[in-house]
């Protein structure tokens, strides 16, 4: 998301020639082009029906609308009203584009302030303009609405990135967020609190607290630990923060549910060796559905194709949970990607004799399907015939070769 500041064009012109100093009652105001209600527009502009106003006052009202940042352009015209006052027409264009947004104030449920914003402005419901001036205006509006719940702080707008989806959003947050000082757990039996704390401490050490960020961190880090124990329906519900002198403490209520067994794994794809892949994976069919073990099996399954030249192989898992029988079926859709072929062997750091020996032992030929594991296998075999202890470094690396999907291999030896 690239945030831009959009300049507001103030298009002020008179539809009727009147002296700027002449003040007459504001009889009526008509709003054109905006979703925002007339009472709110009048509030922002500081206009009051029946109050005396002149052209300078109308210009001042337009300036206030501009400074709010929530309109992309502003224009007006006025004419004499039926009672010899002013009939004012404001032509407004609402600010765009809009960005997804959240309200992340510790201890505050964001549903109520969003409902308040949506009711008042009509269009700001979990989204706000990307224009910085509009964000600052809405932050000030929320400050007044939330009052003491902000604990004397000002609101600022920050860019957040969702750790799971990588999607970016805008977040209204206090300028200084509290630190997380303590996390406790209740309801957990299968996984001890010490193990849960150990995982979270690495992630949340000195982390600033928001309810949304904390809940996401709990889900992202504790769920894999439970799935390793076969719990796929576990639920985590963080409490509201308890304020302390040094920050906040939070309790996480855990409903573990039941364990699941792995029933079967189906492998789907074009021109693949299903039997060989399943044999390499060694999935624990009929046993506890330990996702860490299953994930290792998926990697081993992918490696079968990677050793046949399909270096970009990806196995996308689809989980099918049967709650009645507490079983997990796994469907793996295989995308092999292109076939990579071996280009040339490059060797650095060996004497002419040792380089000749290495080339004689090297079995891959130009144009062969590249076995991603062969360079390491070669180094292990080469070490049986040459004392590699004389080298500070002996490594094999794959590099992009000349041509489409061609891979070269470089062997590097650095003497001690």
C-alpha positions, 0 to 999 in steps of 0.5 A: 500500500503506497500512501499519498497525500492528495492536495485539496483543490479549493474552488471558491467562486461567487454565483452572485456578485455581492460585497464581501463585507455585506453580512446577511443571514445564512438561509439555506445550505445545499450539499452536492457530491458528498456522502457525508450528511449536511449536519456534519458538513456544517459542523466541520465548516462551522456554519450555522443556519440563520447566523449572519455571514458574508463572502469572507465567512463563506471562504473561511468555512471552505478553508475549514472543510479543506483542512479536515482533509476528508474532501478531495475538492471543494467549491461553492456558489451562493445567491440571494435567498427568498428572505434576502439572506444567502442560499449557499450551495457546497459542491464537494468530492469525497476523499479517495482512495480508501484503505482498510483500517483498525482502531487499536486502543488497549482495553477498548473494543473497536466495534463501538468507535467504528459504529460511531464513526460510520453513523456520523460520517457515513463512509468510514466503516473500517476504512479511512482515506489514505490522505494524511490530513484526513487521518489526522482529522479522524484521529482527533475526532476519535480522541474526543469520542474516546475521552478518558479511555485513551489515558491522556494520550493522543492518537496516531495512525500507523501502518500495520502488516498482517503476519499471515497474509502480508496485507497492509492496513492503517491503525489508530493507536495511542502514541505510546503503547504499553509493554506486555509484562506478563501473560498467563494461561487458563484451561490448558492441560495438554500443553504446560503453561511453561511451554506456552510461555517459553514460545511467547516470551521469544516473540513478545519480549518488550513488545508493545501491546495492542489487542489485535497484535497480541491475539495475532501473535498468540494464534500464529505461535501457539497454534503450531504447538498445539497442532504438533500434539494433534489439537486442530480445534484449539481456541485462544481467547485473550482477556482485556489487559490488566494495567500495571505500573510498568505495562499490561498483563493478559490472560489467555483462555484456551479451549483445547478440544479433542485430538485428531488422527491422520487417516489418509493422504491423497496426492494430486498432480500431473505426471508424478510418482505418487508411490515414491513420494508417499514412500519418502514422506512416511506419513503417520497414517492412523497415528496422532496427526502431529503437524510438525511430523506431517510437515516434515513428510511434505518436505520429504515428498517435495524433495523426490521431485526436486531431485529429479530436476523440478526445483520449484516443486510445491505441495499445497496442503488442504486439511479435511477435518472430520469432527465426529471421528476426530480424523484428519485427511490431507489432500496435497496438490502438487505443482512441479514447475519447470524442469531444470537442467544441469549447465556446467561445473565450475571449480575454484581453489583446487590444484590442477591435479585435484580439479581433474580428479573432481571432474572425473568423479562428477557424474552429471552431464550438461543437459541432464535433469538437475538433482538438487541433492547431487552436489552435496552427495558429490562432496561427501563422496569426494571427501572419501578420496581427498582430505578436505581438512586441509581446506577452511571451506569446502562447499557446493552451490547452485547458480543460474546458468546460461539459458532458461532453467539451466543451473550451474554448480560451483565447488569452492575450496578455500585453503586454511 
